[in-house]
Structures are given as C-alpha cells and as structure tokens.
C-alpha cells in the first residue's frame, strides 16, 4: 500500500506530539512527581512509535520505542527523574525533529538515530541495574554494619558502597576483584565485603560483589580511582543516601554535547513555517453555505441576463457584494492561528539557553490563545528569537549577581500578546540589568554608527534604540548565543516588513521591555487611497494618526526645513511628490496633510487628495521593483489599475 499520500498528515501529527512531549518534559522538570505529565509524555511517544511504524519509518519507531521504554521505567518508579534524564530525552526529541525535517525535504535517508538509540538503551539498562543494586545493597546491611558506618562518619569520613559488576562467565573475576580491593585500600579502609573477601578472592560470586569503603576522599575522587581498572563491566560508587550517578566528567561531556545539539537546532525549529492548519468543522460549514449562496446568486445573474429584466439586478449585486465580504471574513478566520503555536516553542529554547549560560530563568507566557494570520506568525518568529536570546544573554544576570543586587536568583522573562483594535502588541520584558545608554553610546561611537557630536544630542531613549542597528553587540566575547553583532536589527527589519513598529523601554538595574505592534493580518488591510499629482497610492490605515487641512500661511521654515504647529507641537512637513519623485503637486492655499508616526515622532505628509478608505489585498512586488524605497507592496484597484502601498517608516 502506498503510504506517501499520508505523509503530510503524519508530519503534522508528529510535530503536535513532539510539542506535547516538550511541554510535558518542561513541566516534569519543575515537578518530577507529576504522574499525569509522565503519562502524557509516555502516550505521545507510544503514538509516535505506532504512527512511524505504520508509515515505514523504522528508525523513528525504534527511537520512539526506546524513549517510551525509558518513560515506562520512570512511570513504574524503577528510575528516578534527574537532570541527566531530562537532557537525554530532550536530545532524543531534537533528533526526532531533525528526522521530521529530513522527511519534509524527501531525504529520510539522511536521518541517523543509531547513536541516540544506543545511548538511551545503555542509560536505561544502567539505571535499572543500579536501582536493583541499590535496593539489594541496603538489604545486605545489618545492625553491626550500620554501627561501623555511623562511627566512621562521626570521625569525619565518607562511607561509600562500591558495587563491582563483571560480565557473565568472566574467568578472571576473582583476581580482578582483588586488584580492585588493593587499589581502594590505598584510598581508605575497607569495612566489609559481601560476599566475604575469601569468597571474592576465589571468585565464588555470580557477577557482582559489594564493598563498604571508609575514606577521606570525595565520591568523585573514588570514582576516578576505580575508573582506572580494566576488565570490569561496571563499578557503581554509591553514597549511603543516594543512588548511582555517572562520573562527573562523563555527565559534563554528555550535557555539553546535548546542549550544543539543542542550540544548533532551536533557531530553525522556532522559525519553521506552519505548513498545515487544523480547521474547525463549523468554519468549513460556514464556507460551504456561503459558496452555496454565491452559486444561487450567480444563477440569478444568469437569469437576469437571459430575460433582459434588470429589475432585481441591483439587489442581486448587493447580495453578491455582501457574500464576498462574508466569504473574505471566513477565509481570513481559517488562516488565523493561535500565537501559542510560536510562543510554546520558546519555553524549551529559554530553558536550554539559560542552562548553557549558567542562569536561572522563568519564562511567563500570556495571550497564547490570541489569533494571527499565518503569514504574520511565519515572519514574527525570527524577531522574537533574537529578543529572547538577548534577554537571556545580555539582560538576566547570573544567580550570584542577582542575589548581590537584592533580586531573587531566578530571573523572569514575560512574553505577552494583547489585542488592540485592529492590531496587536507582543511585549517581551525581563527583570535583568537593563540597557546602559553610556555603554551603548561608547560602542556606537567606537563602531562608527554615530559621531561623538551626534551622541551628545541624543536622549537616553534614542541611545537605547541603537541596539537595533546592525553590528551593535556590546559583547566582547563571541559565543553561540551572541556577540557577532547580528540579530536585533532583524527585529526592526522584519517588524516593519509586516507593517508594524517597535518600541523599547529600559531602566538600568531594573530590566528592559520591547513592544512590537503588529497587524493581525497582512493579506488584507484597511488603507487610505490618496492621489499625488496623477498617481494613486495606498497607505495602511494603522500608520495614519489623523488628517488635517493646513493653511499654507501656517507653514514655517527653520534651517531649511518646513514645519507647522499642531496643538502646541511642532510637526515636520514633507511633500509626497518630493519623497516619491512624482510630478510636482498642485499649488493650493489649503493643503491636505496626513499625520503619521515615524520613530516615536509625528510627521506631516502633504498629499493632493484623499480619495477613499477601503480594504485592499496586498500583492508582492516583482523583482524589478523590489527594494523600492518607501514601498512595501501593491494592490489592484476596482478599475484594474495598480496602486503602490507606501511604507511610512522607510519613506521619510
């Protein structure tokens, strides 16, 4: 049976399960005893295994199986959740994600999972072996043993249980065991062996024996000593209070490897475009009903044309106009997706970045249910990634620095989406060290972004906004997270491409807040159609603050720049024909001026005539006119002519 027709559905479901797994793991990291989340993650791995097997993706099925097996042991209480387990399962999720990308690109043969499968299997087996060993070891301690242990501890010594495990059938286990005993006696006192030392010497034990060691050395030092031995399968070093952990060096190396893999994939994962959308059946029913009504109206038009009876033409055209608007609204709602589809991916990213930076960060997300057009979500991920990375790297301090500053050791980053009329705001804030305008000024001058003379005239707000300039990193050291001077300029560029704006507020020692104002949809927008000489242009309505009629006698010229006063504020004045390079505008005593916002300030744009306000469909520009200053797109008017859509921020 050809399963390729189900590939897209498989990918969509797999990514949903992967997101649920990540959410569940993050919750488990905060509360390892949450059995509901353990079951949730287990079920998702189980479903992934079944779906992958049905599709013929055996590597996926095998990886999902070993991860499911590990979760099963956790669920049964045979293995305890710890940081090492979390990192390993997260790493497995990242490998699955890279495999899904390979399937999307029709290159599943490039997917390799053997390494992580082997690592998970080995880890699961070792932890299960250790759990049983630990229980058996505790059972073997009698009252006299406990008295000796307490005496050694009272004298300031550490007491460890060493469980030595040999491969089944090893003929040299007796001699090897005695070598091990001689080695550890050089580090302390052997209180007891089980079985007896005579039995150990003669090899009269199955595959393992236990030693109680009293020593001044630490667990890490003893682990390092016994790791020098060869010909032994495992030596578990256990304190009297805890279960086995891998040697510190091994754990560190594996964590660093996992983190590097995680960081490498985070950027692409967050920015992955949403290829499929789940649609509520009620919405589809509405669409079908509207299409049905359109068909009926079309039949009426044909009947009118056939009978040449135009009595009901106007009524029918009005009905069609209403249906088209309703259809447009419904199609737009189908394209609307909760921003949680993007927001929820950041929790994992912030968690891993903060661990890598040695910081403690709590990410609070609000407004996940708010819906945006799919195009907006596809574009906004990149700016949010860069802002959040800067919050972790530049904003939030280390736990020690925060404690010294009188702050809680855990930093807080808030990611909040809110609706405001026909637009939305996304606010990203942190309670970190804030942006030092003096440091920004020094960096900007040093890198040639501004002159020292210009810097003296700039306010703190203007200096802080320089962080959005290319190459404005203040990090002296280049890391995987930042320091190359790229990133924050993307925030301005992408936001403006969407017809939005960026505001920044920061206080040294208190934190930083970045606010993005965005349209809910970029496909169809409300716009003002204007005429400049003989050309028609469209300006997005959300870019216009107000319109005013201005007497030419009220225009002032100061140092070669025209301006006028509006409610006590001086407004710079620009003529659109100068900015657009069109024919000169008409000479009038009274001018029509559009008041727009430009970098937190208001400016006036002189136009010849305001034609109308209407909804327009945004079309992309051809390559020949892409990059045209002040133009973001085009739209087709009712008479078939094309009007360019102006972008105020780059026009002035």
C-alpha positions as CSV (number, residue, x, y, z in Angstrom):
1,X,0.0,0.0,0.0
2,X,1.3,3.4,-0.9
3,X,1.6,5.4,2.3
4,X,3.1,8.6,0.7
5,X,-0.3,10.2,0.5
6,X,-0.5,10.2,4.3
7,X,2.9,11.8,4.7
8,X,1.7,15.4,5.4
9,X,-0.8,14.2,7.9
10,X,1.9,12.1,9.6
11,X,4.2,15.1,9.8
12,X,1.5,17.3,11.2
13,X,0.6,14.8,13.9
14,X,4.2,14.0,14.7
15,X,5.0,17.7,15.3
16,X,1.9,18.1,17.6
17,X,3.1,15.1,19.6
18,X,6.6,16.5,19.8
19,X,5.3,19.8,21.1
20,X,3.2,18.0,23.7
21,X,6.3,16.0,24.7
22,X,8.4,19.1,25.1
23,X,5.6,20.8,27.2
24,X,5.3,17.7,29.4
25,X,9.1,17.4,29.9
26,X,9.3,21.0,30.9
27,X,6.5,20.6,33.4
28,X,8.2,17.4,34.8
29,X,11.5,19.3,35.2
30,X,9.6,21.6,37.7
31,X,7.6,18.8,39.3
32,X,9.1,15.3,38.7
33,X,6.3,13.7,40.8
34,X,3.6,14.8,38.3
35,X,2.3,11.4,37.2
36,X,-0.2,13.0,34.8
37,X,2.6,14.6,32.8
38,X,4.7,11.3,32.9
39,X,1.7,9.5,31.4
40,X,1.1,12.3,28.8
41,X,4.7,12.1,27.6
42,X,4.6,8.3,27.6
43,X,1.4,8.2,25.5
44,X,2.9,10.7,22.9
45,X,6.0,8.5,22.5
46,X,3.8,5.5,22.1
47,X,1.7,7.1,19.4
48,X,4.8,8.4,17.6
49,X,6.1,4.8,17.6
50,X,2.9,3.4,16.2
51,X,2.5,6.1,13.5
52,X,6.1,5.8,12.5
53,X,6.0,2.1,12.1
54,X,2.8,2.3,10.1
55,X,4.4,4.8,7.7
56,X,7.5,2.6,7.3
57,X,9.9,4.9,9.2
58,X,11.5,2.2,11.2
59,X,14.3,4.4,12.7
60,X,11.7,6.8,14.1
61,X,9.7,3.9,15.5
62,X,12.9,2.4,17.2
63,X,13.9,5.7,18.7
64,X,10.4,6.4,19.9
65,X,10.3,2.9,21.4
66,X,13.5,3.3,23.5
67,X,12.3,6.7,24.7
68,X,8.9,5.2,25.5
69,X,10.7,2.3,27.4
70,X,12.7,4.9,29.4
71,X,9.4,6.7,30.3
72,X,7.8,3.4,31.2
73,X,10.6,2.7,33.8
74,X,10.1,6.2,35.2
75,X,6.3,5.6,35.4
76,X,6.9,2.3,37.2
77,X,9.2,4.0,39.7
78,X,12.2,2.0,38.7
79,X,14.2,5.1,37.5
80,X,14.1,8.5,39.2
81,X,13.8,11.7,37.1
82,X,17.0,13.8,37.2
83,X,18.7,16.4,35.1
84,X,20.7,13.8,33.1
85,X,17.5,12.0,32.1
86,X,15.8,15.3,31.1
87,X,18.8,16.3,28.9
88,X,18.8,12.8,27.3
89,X,15.1,12.8,26.5
90,X,15.3,16.4,25.2
91,X,18.2,15.3,23.0
92,X,16.1,12.4,21.7
93,X,13.3,14.9,20.8
94,X,15.7,17.1,18.9
95,X,16.9,14.0,16.9
96,X,13.3,13.2,16.1
97,X,12.7,16.8,15.0
98,X,15.7,16.7,12.6
99,X,14.3,13.5,11.2
100,X,10.9,15.1,10.5
101,X,12.7,17.8,8.7
102,X,14.5,15.2,6.6
103,X,11.2,13.6,5.7
104,X,9.7,17.0,4.7
105,X,12.7,17.5,2.4
106,X,12.2,14.0,1.0
107,X,15.6,12.9,2.3
108,X,14.8,10.4,5.0
109,X,17.9,8.5,4.3
110,X,19.9,11.4,5.8
111,X,18.3,10.7,9.2
112,X,20.5,8.9,11.6
113,X,19.4,7.8,15.1
114,X,21.7,4.9,15.9
115,X,23.8,6.9,18.3
116,X,21.0,8.3,20.4
117,X,19.2,4.9,20.4
118,X,22.3,3.2,21.8
119,X,22.8,6.0,24.4
120,X,19.2,5.7,25.6
121,X,19.3,1.9,25.8
122,X,22.6,2.0,27.7
123,X,21.3,4.6,30.1
124,X,18.0,2.8,30.8
125,X,19.8,-0.5,31.4
126,X,22.4,1.1,33.7
127,X,19.8,3.0,35.7
128,X,17.6,-0.1,36.1
129,X,20.7,-2.2,37.1
130,X,21.6,0.4,39.6
131,X,18.1,0.6,41.1
132,X,18.1,-3.1,41.9
133,X,21.7,-3.0,43.1
134,X,20.9,-0.1,45.4
135,X,17.9,-2.0,46.9
136,X,19.9,-5.2,47.4
137,X,22.8,-3.3,48.9
138,X,20.6,-1.7,51.5
139,X,19.1,-5.1,52.3
140,X,22.6,-6.6,53.0
141,X,23.4,-4.1,55.7
142,X,22.9,-5.4,59.2
143,X,22.9,-3.6,62.6
144,X,26.6,-4.0,63.2
145,X,27.3,-2.7,59.7
146,X,25.3,0.4,60.5
147,X,27.1,1.0,63.8
148,X,30.5,0.9,61.9
149,X,29.2,3.2,59.3
150,X,28.0,5.7,61.9
151,X,31.3,5.5,63.8
152,X,33.3,6.3,60.6
153,X,31.0,9.2,59.7
154,X,31.3,10.6,63.2
155,X,35.1,10.6,62.7
156,X,34.6,12.8,59.6
157,X,35.0,10.1,57.0
158,X,32.8,9.5,53.9
159,X,31.4,6.0,53.5
160,X,30.6,4.6,50.1
161,X,29.1,1.4,48.8
162,X,31.0,0.1,45.8
163,X,29.2,-2.4,43.7
164,X,31.5,-4.2,41.2
165,X,29.9,-5.9,38.3
166,X,31.6,-8.4,35.9
167,X,30.5,-9.8,32.6
168,X,28.8,-13.2,33.0
169,X,31.4,-16.0,32.5
170,X,34.4,-13.9,33.3
171,X,37.1,-16.4,34.4
172,X,39.4,-13.7,35.9
173,X,36.8,-12.0,38.1
174,X,38.5,-13.3,41.3
175,X,42.0,-11.8,40.5
176,X,40.5,-8.7,39.0
177,X,38.4,-8.2,42.2
178,X,41.4,-8.4,44.4
179,X,43.2,-5.8,42.3
180,X,40.3,-3.6,42.8
181,X,40.3,-4.1,46.6
182,X,44.1,-3.4,46.8
183,X,43.5,-0.2,44.8
184,X,40.8,1.2,47.0
185,X,42.6,0.2,50.2
186,X,45.1,2.8,49.2
187,X,42.3,5.4,49.4
188,X,40.8,4.3,52.7
189,X,39.5,1.5,54.9
190,X,37.5,-1.5,53.6
191,X,34.9,-2.0,56.3
192,X,33.3,-5.0,54.7
193,X,32.9,-7.1,51.5
194,X,29.8,-9.1,50.5
195,X,30.4,-11.9,50.0
196,X,33.4,-12.4,52.2
197,X,36.9,-11.4,51.0
198,X,37.9,-15.1,50.8
199,X,34.9,-15.8,48.5
200,X,35.8,-12.8,46.4
201,X,39.4,-14.0,46.1
202,X,38.3,-17.4,44.9
203,X,35.7,-15.9,42.5
204,X,32.8,-17.5,44.4
205,X,30.2,-15.0,43.4
206,X,27.9,-14.7,40.4
207,X,28.6,-11.4,38.6
208,X,28.9,-8.8,41.3
209,X,30.2,-8.1,44.8
210,X,29.8,-5.2,47.2
211,X,32.4,-3.3,49.3
212,X,31.9,-0.8,52.1
213,X,34.7,1.9,52.0
214,X,35.5,4.5,54.6
215,X,37.6,7.3,53.2
216,X,38.5,11.0,53.5
217,X,38.3,11.2,49.7
218,X,35.2,12.5,47.8
219,X,32.9,10.5,45.7
220,X,34.4,12.0,42.5
221,X,38.0,11.1,43.7
222,X,37.0,7.4,44.4
223,X,35.1,7.3,41.0
224,X,38.3,8.5,39.3
225,X,40.4,5.8,41.0
226,X,38.1,2.9,40.2
227,X,37.7,4.0,36.6
228,X,41.4,3.2,36.0
229,X,40.6,-0.5,36.3
230,X,40.0,-2.6,33.2
231,X,38.2,-6.0,32.7
232,X,35.3,-4.9,34.9
233,X,31.9,-4.2,33.4
234,X,30.8,-1.5,35.9
235,X,31.8,-0.2,39.3
236,X,28.9,1.8,40.9
237,X,30.0,4.3,43.6
238,X,27.0,4.9,45.9
239,X,26.8,7.1,49.0
240,X,24.7,5.9,51.8
241,X,22.0,8.4,51.0
242,X,21.8,8.4,47.2
243,X,21.7,6.2,44.2
244,X,24.3,5.9,41.5
245,X,25.3,8.8,39.2
246,X,27.7,8.6,36.3
247,X,31.2,10.0,36.8
248,X,31.1,13.8,36.8
249,X,33.3,14.1,33.8
250,X,31.1,11.9,31.7
251,X,28.0,13.7,32.7
252,X,29.5,17.1,31.9
253,X,30.6,15.9,28.4
254,X,27.2,14.5,27.6
255,X,25.4,17.6,28.8
256,X,27.6,19.9,26.7
257,X,27.1,17.7,23.7
258,X,23.3,17.7,24.2
259,X,23.2,21.5,24.7
260,X,25.3,22.2,21.6
261,X,22.9,20.0,19.5
262,X,19.9,21.7,21.1
263,X,21.1,25.2,20.5
264,X,22.1,24.3,16.9
265,X,18.5,23.2,16.1
266,X,16.5,25.8,18.2
267,X,16.6,28.6,15.7
268,X,15.3,26.6,12.7
269,X,12.7,24.8,14.9
270,X,11.2,28.1,16.2
271,X,11.1,29.6,12.7
272,X,9.7,26.5,11.0
273,X,6.8,27.7,8.8
274,X,3.3,26.4,9.6
275,X,2.6,24.1,6.7
276,X,-0.9,22.9,7.8
277,X,-3.8,24.3,9.8
278,X,-6.5,22.5,11.6
279,X,-9.9,23.9,10.8
280,X,-13.0,23.8,12.9
281,X,-15.8,22.0,11.1
282,X,-18.2,24.9,11.9
283,X,-15.9,27.2,9.9
284,X,-16.0,24.8,6.9
285,X,-19.7,24.5,7.2
286,X,-20.0,28.3,7.0
287,X,-17.7,28.4,4.0
288,X,-19.8,25.8,2.2
289,X,-23.0,27.7,3.0
290,X,-21.5,31.0,1.6
291,X,-20.3,29.2,-1.5
292,X,-23.8,27.8,-1.9
293,X,-25.4,31.2,-1.7
294,X,-22.9,32.6,-4.2
295,X,-23.9,29.9,-6.7
296,X,-27.5,30.8,-6.2
297,X,-26.7,34.5,-6.8
298,X,-24.8,33.5,-9.9
299,X,-27.8,31.7,-11.2
300,X,-29.9,34.8,-10.6
301,X,-27.5,36.9,-12.6
302,X,-27.6,34.4,-15.5
303,X,-31.4,34.5,-15.3
304,X,-31.4,38.3,-15.4
305,X,-29.1,38.3,-18.4
306,X,-31.2,35.7,-20.2
307,X,-34.5,37.6,-19.6
308,X,-33.0,41.0,-20.0
309,X,-35.1,42.0,-16.9
310,X,-32.9,44.2,-14.7
311,X,-35.4,44.9,-12.0
312,X,-33.6,42.8,-9.4
313,X,-30.0,43.4,-10.7
314,X,-29.2,46.0,-8.0
315,X,-30.5,43.8,-5.2
316,X,-28.6,40.7,-6.6
317,X,-25.3,42.7,-6.9
318,X,-25.7,43.9,-3.3
319,X,-26.3,40.4,-2.2
320,X,-23.1,39.2,-4.0
321,X,-21.1,42.0,-2.5
322,X,-22.3,41.0,1.0
323,X,-21.5,37.4,0.3
324,X,-18.0,38.2,-1.0
325,X,-17.3,40.2,2.2
326,X,-18.6,37.4,4.4
327,X,-16.6,34.9,2.4
328,X,-13.5,37.0,2.8
329,X,-14.0,37.2,6.6
330,X,-14.5,33.4,6.9
331,X,-11.4,32.7,4.8
332,X,-9.4,35.0,6.9
333,X,-10.6,33.3,10.1
334,X,-9.5,30.0,8.6
335,X,-6.0,31.4,8.2
336,X,-5.9,32.7,11.7
337,X,-3.8,30.6,14.1
338,X,-3.2,31.0,17.9
339,X,0.2,32.6,18.5
340,X,0.7,29.9,21.1
341,X,1.9,27.8,18.1
342,X,5.0,30.0,18.1
343,X,5.1,31.0,21.8
344,X,5.1,27.5,23.2
345,X,8.4,26.7,21.3
346,X,10.2,29.3,23.3
347,X,9.9,27.7,26.7
348,X,12.3,25.0,25.7
349,X,14.7,27.4,24.0
350,X,14.9,29.7,27.0
351,X,15.4,26.7,29.3
352,X,18.4,25.4,27.3
353,X,19.9,28.9,26.7
354,X,19.7,29.7,30.4
355,X,21.3,26.4,31.4
356,X,24.1,27.0,29.0
357,X,24.7,30.5,30.4
358,X,24.6,29.3,34.0
359,X,21.5,31.3,34.7
360,X,18.1,30.6,36.2
361,X,15.2,32.0,34.2
362,X,11.4,31.6,34.4
363,X,9.5,32.3,31.2
364,X,6.0,33.5,31.7
365,X,3.7,33.4,28.6
366,X,0.3,35.1,28.4
367,X,-2.1,35.6,25.5
368,X,-1.2,32.3,23.7
369,X,-4.8,32.0,22.5
370,X,-4.7,35.2,20.5
371,X,-5.0,34.5,16.8
372,X,-2.8,36.0,14.0
373,X,-2.8,35.4,10.3
374,X,-0.4,32.6,9.3
375,X,1.8,34.9,7.3
376,X,2.4,37.1,10.4
377,X,3.3,34.0,12.5
378,X,5.7,32.8,9.8
379,X,7.6,36.1,9.9
380,X,7.4,37.1,13.6
381,X,9.3,34.0,15.0
382,X,12.7,35.4,13.9
383,X,12.5,38.7,15.7
384,X,11.2,37.0,18.9
385,X,14.1,34.5,18.9
386,X,16.6,37.4,18.8
387,X,14.9,39.4,21.5
388,X,14.6,36.4,23.9
389,X,18.2,35.3,23.3
390,X,19.3,38.9,24.2
391,X,17.1,38.8,27.3
392,X,18.9,35.6,28.5
393,X,22.4,36.6,27.4
394,X,22.5,40.4,28.0
395,X,19.6,41.0,30.3
396,X,19.2,38.4,33.0
397,X,22.1,38.2,35.4
398,X,23.7,35.1,37.0
399,X,22.1,33.9,40.3
400,X,25.1,35.4,42.2
401,X,24.8,38.8,40.5
402,X,21.1,38.9,41.2
403,X,21.4,38.0,44.8
404,X,24.1,40.7,45.3
405,X,21.7,43.2,43.7
406,X,18.9,42.2,46.1
407,X,16.9,40.3,43.4
408,X,15.6,36.8,43.5
409,X,18.1,34.4,42.0
410,X,15.6,33.3,39.3
411,X,15.1,35.9,36.6
412,X,11.8,36.5,34.9
413,X,11.1,37.0,31.2
414,X,7.5,37.8,30.2
415,X,6.1,37.2,26.7
416,X,2.6,38.7,26.4
417,X,0.3,39.1,23.4
418,X,-2.6,41.5,23.6
419,X,-5.2,42.8,21.1
420,X,-5.7,46.5,20.5
421,X,-8.5,47.3,18.0
422,X,-7.3,46.2,14.5
423,X,-3.7,45.5,15.6
424,X,-1.9,43.5,18.3
425,X,1.0,44.0,20.6
426,X,3.6,41.5,21.7
427,X,5.5,42.6,24.7
428,X,8.8,41.0,25.8
429,X,10.2,42.1,29.1
430,X,12.8,41.0,31.6
431,X,13.8,42.0,35.1
432,X,17.5,42.0,34.3
433,X,20.2,44.6,34.3
434,X,18.7,46.8,31.7
435,X,20.5,48.7,28.8
436,X,23.2,51.1,29.9
437,X,22.9,54.1,27.5
438,X,26.5,55.1,28.3
439,X,27.8,51.7,27.2
440,X,25.6,51.9,24.0
441,X,27.0,55.3,23.2
442,X,30.6,54.2,23.6
443,X,30.0,51.1,21.5
444,X,28.2,53.1,18.8
445,X,30.9,55.7,18.5
446,X,33.7,53.1,18.6
447,X,32.0,51.2,15.7
448,X,31.3,54.3,13.7
449,X,27.5,54.1,14.0
450,X,27.3,57.7,15.2
451,X,29.7,60.6,15.8
452,X,30.6,61.8,19.3
453,X,28.9,65.1,18.4
454,X,25.6,63.4,17.4
455,X,25.8,61.2,20.5
456,X,25.8,64.3,22.8
457,X,22.5,65.4,21.3
458,X,20.7,62.1,21.7
459,X,18.4,61.2,24.6
460,X,18.7,58.0,26.6
461,X,15.8,56.6,24.7
462,X,17.4,57.4,21.3
463,X,20.7,55.8,22.5
464,X,19.0,52.7,23.7
465,X,17.2,52.3,20.3
466,X,20.7,52.0,18.8
467,X,20.7,48.3,19.9
468,X,18.6,47.7,16.8
469,X,21.4,48.9,14.5
470,X,23.4,46.2,12.6
471,X,26.7,45.3,14.4
472,X,25.7,46.8,17.7
473,X,26.6,43.9,20.0
474,X,28.2,45.0,23.3
475,X,29.5,41.5,24.0
476,X,33.3,41.4,23.9
477,X,33.3,37.6,23.6
478,X,31.7,35.8,20.7
479,X,29.6,32.9,21.8
480,X,27.0,30.5,20.3
481,X,24.3,32.9,21.8
482,X,25.6,36.3,20.8
483,X,28.5,38.7,20.3
484,X,28.6,38.8,16.5
485,X,26.6,42.0,16.2
486,X,23.7,40.4,14.2
487,X,20.2,39.8,15.4
488,X,18.5,42.8,16.9
489,X,18.5,44.6,13.6
490,X,16.3,41.8,12.3
491,X,13.7,42.8,14.8
492,X,13.2,46.2,13.2
493,X,13.5,44.9,9.6
494,X,11.0,42.1,10.0
495,X,8.5,44.1,12.0
496,X,8.5,46.9,9.5
497,X,8.1,44.4,6.7
498,X,4.9,43.3,8.4
499,X,3.7,46.9,8.7
500,X,4.4,47.1,12.4
501,X,6.5,49.1,14.8
502,X,9.0,48.6,17.6
503,X,9.2,50.4,20.9
504,X,11.9,49.9,23.6
505,X,11.9,51.0,27.3
506,X,14.8,50.1,29.6
507,X,16.0,51.1,33.1
508,X,19.5,50.2,34.3
509,X,19.3,47.6,37.1
510,X,15.6,47.0,36.6
511,X,15.1,45.5,33.2
512,X,14.1,46.0,29.6
513,X,10.7,45.9,27.7
514,X,10.4,45.6,23.9
515,X,6.9,46.1,22.4
516,X,6.1,45.0,18.9
517,X,2.9,46.5,17.4
518,X,1.7,44.2,14.5
519,X,-1.3,43.8,12.2
520,X,-3.4,40.7,12.9
521,X,-3.3,40.0,9.1
522,X,-1.1,41.2,6.3
523,X,-3.0,39.8,3.4
524,X,-6.0,42.2,3.5
525,X,-5.7,45.5,5.3
526,X,-7.7,48.8,5.7
527,X,-6.0,51.5,3.7
528,X,-6.4,55.1,2.7
529,X,-6.2,55.8,-1.0
530,X,-4.6,59.1,-1.9
531,X,-3.7,61.0,-5.1
532,X,-0.3,62.6,-5.6
533,X,-0.3,64.5,-8.9
534,X,-1.6,61.9,-11.4
535,X,-0.7,58.8,-9.3
536,X,-2.7,56.9,-6.8
537,X,-1.1,55.3,-3.7
538,X,-2.4,53.4,-0.7
539,X,-1.2,53.9,2.9
540,X,-2.1,51.4,5.7
541,X,-4.7,53.0,8.0
542,X,-2.9,51.9,11.1
543,X,0.1,54.1,10.0
544,X,-2.0,57.3,10.0
545,X,-2.7,59.1,13.2
546,X,-5.1,61.8,11.7
547,X,-5.7,64.0,8.7
548,X,-5.7,67.8,8.8
549,X,-6.3,70.7,6.5
550,X,-3.4,73.2,6.7
551,X,-3.3,76.8,5.5
552,X,0.0,77.4,3.6
553,X,0.3,80.6,5.6
554,X,0.8,78.5,8.8
555,X,3.9,76.8,7.4
556,X,7.2,77.8,8.9
557,X,10.7,77.3,7.6
558,X,13.5,76.8,10.1
559,X,17.1,76.0,8.9
560,X,15.7,74.9,5.5
561,X,13.1,72.5,7.0
562,X,9.3,73.1,6.8
563,X,7.1,72.6,9.8
564,X,3.8,73.6,11.3
565,X,2.4,73.7,14.8
566,X,-0.4,71.3,15.8
567,X,-1.9,71.6,19.3
568,X,1.3,73.1,20.6
569,X,3.6,70.6,18.9
570,X,6.0,71.3,16.0
571,X,5.3,68.8,13.2
572,X,8.0,68.4,10.4
573,X,6.4,68.7,7.0
574,X,7.2,66.6,3.9
575,X,5.8,66.8,0.4
576,X,5.0,63.3,-1.0
577,X,5.9,64.3,-4.6
578,X,9.5,65.1,-3.3
579,X,9.7,61.8,-1.5
580,X,8.2,59.7,-4.4
581,X,9.8,61.6,-7.3
582,X,6.5,62.2,-9.0
583,X,5.3,65.3,-10.8
584,X,5.0,68.5,-8.7
585,X,1.9,68.7,-6.6
586,X,-0.9,71.2,-7.2
587,X,-0.4,74.7,-5.7
588,X,-3.2,75.4,-3.2
589,X,-3.9,77.8,-0.3
590,X,-5.1,74.9,1.8
591,X,-3.2,71.6,1.9
592,X,-4.3,68.1,2.8
593,X,-1.8,66.7,5.4
594,X,-1.6,63.1,6.7
595,X,-0.2,63.0,10.3
596,X,1.8,59.7,10.6
597,X,4.1,58.2,13.3
598,X,7.8,57.9,12.5
599,X,10.2,56.6,15.2
600,X,8.0,57.8,18.1
601,X,7.6,61.2,16.5
602,X,4.8,62.7,14.4
603,X,5.4,64.0,10.9
604,X,3.1,65.5,8.2
605,X,2.9,64.2,4.6
606,X,1.3,66.6,2.1
607,X,-0.9,64.9,-0.5
608,X,-3.1,66.3,-3.2
609,X,-6.3,64.4,-2.4
610,X,-7.8,61.8,-0.1
611,X,-9.8,59.5,-2.4
612,X,-11.4,56.9,-0.1
613,X,-10.9,54.4,2.7
614,X,-11.2,50.8,1.7
615,X,-9.9,47.3,2.3
616,X,-7.1,46.2,-0.1
617,X,-5.5,42.9,-1.0
618,X,-1.7,43.2,-0.7
619,X,0.3,41.8,-3.6
620,X,4.0,41.2,-3.6
621,X,6.3,43.3,-5.8
622,X,8.1,42.0,-8.8
623,X,11.9,41.6,-8.6
624,X,12.4,44.7,-10.8
625,X,10.8,47.0,-8.2
626,X,11.6,45.1,-5.0
627,X,13.6,47.3,-2.6
628,X,12.0,50.5,-3.9
629,X,12.4,53.0,-1.1
630,X,9.2,53.6,0.8
631,X,7.1,50.9,-1.0
632,X,6.1,47.7,0.7
633,X,3.8,46.2,-1.9
634,X,1.0,46.8,-4.4
635,X,-2.7,46.4,-4.7
636,X,-5.2,46.2,-7.6
637,X,-8.0,48.8,-7.6
638,X,-11.6,48.3,-8.7
639,X,-10.9,49.7,-12.2
640,X,-8.0,47.2,-12.7
641,X,-5.2,49.8,-12.2
642,X,-2.3,49.1,-9.8
643,X,-1.6,51.3,-6.7
644,X,1.7,51.1,-4.8
645,X,1.4,50.7,-1.0
646,X,3.6,53.2,0.9
647,X,5.6,52.3,4.0
648,X,5.9,55.4,6.1
649,X,8.9,54.3,8.2
650,X,11.2,53.9,5.2
651,X,9.7,56.7,3.1
652,X,10.5,59.6,5.3
